[in-house]
Amino acid sequence: MKQLIFIATILLSLLSCKTDSVKDSSGSDNDGNFSPDESYLKDRDLLDKLQQDAFNYMWNYAHPVSGLALERNTGKDTPVTTGGSGFGIAAIVVGAERGWITREQAVQRLTKIVSFLKDKTERNRLHGAFPHWLNGETGKTIAFSPKDNGADIVETSFLIEGLLIARAYFMGNGAEEQLRRDITGIWNDVDWNWFTKGENDGLYWHWSPDYGFDMNMKIQGFNECMVTYVLAVSSPTHPITRRAYNYWTSGEGYTDRVYNGYPIQASMFYTGPLFFVHYSFIGLDPKQMSDDYVTRGYWVRNVTQTLINRAYCLETAPKENRYSQVYWGLTASDIQGGYTASAPDNDHATVAPTAALSSMPYTPQYSMQVLWNIYNNYRNKMWGLYGPYDAFSLRYDWFANSYLAIDQLPIPCMIENYRSGLLWKLFMGDGDVQKGLAVAGIRPPVFKTGFPEVVVTLEAAHGKYVEDAYDIRRYPDNGLYMIPYYVEQSGKAVFTITNRDGVIVRTMDERADTGRNMLTFPQFVRSGDDVCTLTMTVGGKEYKLPIRLH
């Protein structure tokens, strides 16, 4: 059935293109008989392999007793990780949807995981929360640091994120109904308000039965913890107040800044590692989120952080680090001799594949460049049973042979959000989450007519930054170019594409609805480095966007 729907979607898309007026362009046939190539199918096949290989870290390498994700691939005595298991639970949903496992297998595995969490862990003495690390056989807490031997509300939130995604996906009767009931019980038992320490002014990361709140680490944005606060205000049983939520947005991490020419809202110094825009956004859909501080929306904010991370690598980092268009991406990972949260202000000349690959929704062209480079040029050193290894450094000729749950398991999830939006739809459709977002003042952005979701790549030239182009790659599941646009009032929108000589090479008429729309069109010229101009005409006004078609 899914294949029939997919084929029907492609046929409808191609039929709709027959009303387009196609004019001569360099690289196309004068008679308009240019035929799109099938190179996008190679992207699709490689994404299929990457997603399934990374998913298998959760499916084939999970702890045999609990089913939870091992923190890294160093043996079955390794602790299981609470947050990584949340990502793995979401990955199991992806696996069921993609057909790598049956629905029944997924429910059986998730039932095992949820039963272990419910009955074997020490959550009842941790106010319903979970520690950072667990013993995968006994459920006992494993200390992450001397005083961090109790609850970790951030890791708990990543776990709950995955569980709520699973609850929304498995809506059948019988075993699925019992699974939903058990997940709801775990969700309802988390006392989020306890982690405000009675102050009603923000959340504290840790609490221990032995040391209380001695870790004294208060959570303030912007970082990976946005879903922690969203879930805390969403709880149907132990929610925090809007006043407590406001602490999240009250610090310097919610400052407007500019790096490598890109203005960004809600940013710490040099934006931080890229896992900031992955972990919380496995479930949270940034396209549906804005607030009083991020007025352009969290989608634009996250795309911009990714572009800054890339621009730092290409323009600002020491040349000895050997970063390039096919080798970039700084985030938390193993490095030679240890582990660190790599970022533009903490650069160890080491690229973690998950940085670019889990950013696939934000920068598909640039992320695919990294993926193909790893697969074509470093596969023998950098690709194993569960996909790309954790990190590598060309400067130091160092290649990891490790997998980390928190790096590997976001990959299949974020790529699925790029391809289908599945996990975003499931999580954002949850009634509790919807109520929490409203309490937090998070709402869909309201845009004026134009291309407000698009962030044009900048380039350094003569001591300043200028617009280059919006690099777009054909969508791997239908071969079409897809560009989001907005109109304030429904009606006719006319699109023209002109080449670098100013010659119109394509014209498209659209009936646009009020709000967000998607312009789609097939390949009509050979891909190249030339910048074209896409012009949208609505109500007599023109809106222009420089584009480069790949």
PyMOL commands that set and color helices and strands:
alter all, ss='L'
color gray80, all
select helices_A, chain A and resi 2-19+39-60+82-98+103-119+123-125+153-169+175-189+192-196+226-234+242-249+252-254+274-277+280-282+286-288+298-316+319-321+353-357+364-377+379-382+405-408+410-419+422-428+431-440
alter helices_A, ss='H'
color red, helices_A
select strands_A, chain A and resi 21-22+80-81+133-134+141-142+151-152+206-207+255-259+262-267+332-335+338-341+383-384+387-388+392-393+398-399+457-461+464-472+480-487+491-498+504-512+515-522+532-538+541-549
alter strands_A, ss='S'
color yellow, strands_A
deselect
rebuild
show_as cartoon
